[in-house]
Amino acid sequence: MEFTTDIFDQFDKKWALLTAGEKDNFNTMTISWGGLGTLWNKPVATVYVRTPRYTHDFMDNNEYFTISFYPEKYKDTLVVLGTKSGKEIDKMHSSGLTAKEVNGSMTFEEAEVTLVCKKLFCQRLNPKNMHPDIVKRFYDGDAEHDMYIGEVVDVLR
């Protein structure tokens, strides 16, 4: 299992799709916040989901999730998947992406790389523990994020 990348650009510049659920019931959303590293002697990925997001329930109710990265030509698709809710539209059909079942979760055929993650931890980010500038910029009147840490159990190309 190997994944070589510019770790600081991977989420911020390329973005990704976070997907959770099973073949007949899953959702995906675009993310640009995340991290990769080692915790508890395991390779891990960390992602953040605001509590009202439709994907949040899928993250809470499933043991696995995927983080998938795409070529630049899919940037417009990722914009739509990040701004429209699966509650409002059928994102899977309107995206033009081809859903694919992998190791207890879902990803898409068009992905360059998919990280398959087993959920290890979830915790609400508390604005009381944040620098005031961060609270003002990201949480002033907006819902908090839950932080999910998953063990990277597979890297698919």
Secondary structure in CASP SS format (residue, H / E / C, confidence):
PFRMAT SS
TARGET T0000
AUTHOR 0000-0000-0000
METHOD secondary structure of the structure
MODEL  1
M C 1.00
E C 1.00
F C 1.00
T C 1.00
T C 1.00
D C 1.00
I H 1.00
F H 1.00
D H 1.00
Q H 1.00
F H 1.00
D H 1.00
K C 1.00
K C 1.00
W C 1.00
A E 1.00
L E 1.00
L E 1.00
T E 1.00
A E 1.00
G E 1.00
E E 1.00
K C 1.00
D C 1.00
N E 1.00
F E 1.00
N E 1.00
T E 1.00
M E 1.00
T E 1.00
I E 1.00
S C 1.00
W C 1.00
G E 1.00
G E 1.00
L E 1.00
G E 1.00
T E 1.00
L E 1.00
W C 1.00
N C 1.00
K E 1.00
P E 1.00
V E 1.00
A E 1.00
T E 1.00
V E 1.00
Y E 1.00
V E 1.00
R E 1.00
T C 1.00
P C 1.00
R C 1.00
Y H 1.00
T H 1.00
H H 1.00
D H 1.00
F H 1.00
M H 1.00
D H 1.00
N H 1.00
N C 1.00
E C 1.00
Y E 1.00
F E 1.00
T E 1.00
I E 1.00
S E 1.00
F E 1.00
Y C 1.00
P C 1.00
E H 1.00
K H 1.00
Y H 1.00
K H 1.00
D H 1.00
T H 1.00
L H 1.00
V H 1.00
V H 1.00
L H 1.00
G H 1.00
T H 1.00
K C 1.00
S C 1.00
G C 1.00
K C 1.00
E C 1.00
I C 1.00
D C 1.00
K H 1.00
M H 1.00
H H 1.00
S H 1.00
S H 1.00
G C 1.00
L C 1.00
T C 1.00
A E 1.00
K E 1.00
E E 1.00
V E 1.00
N C 1.00
G C 1.00
S E 1.00
M E 1.00
T E 1.00
F E 1.00
E C 1.00
E C 1.00
A C 1.00
E C 1.00
V E 1.00
T E 1.00
L E 1.00
V E 1.00
C E 1.00
K E 1.00
K E 1.00
L E 1.00
F E 1.00
C E 1.00
Q E 1.00
R E 1.00
L C 1.00
N C 1.00
P H 1.00
K H 1.00
N H 1.00
M C 1.00
H C 1.00
P H 1.00
D H 1.00
I H 1.00
V H 1.00
K H 1.00
R H 1.00
F H 1.00
Y H 1.00
D C 1.00
G C 1.00
D C 1.00
A C 1.00
E C 1.00
H E 1.00
D E 1.00
M E 1.00
Y E 1.00
I E 1.00
G E 1.00
E E 1.00
V E 1.00
V E 1.00
D E 1.00
V E 1.00
L E 1.00
R C 1.00
END
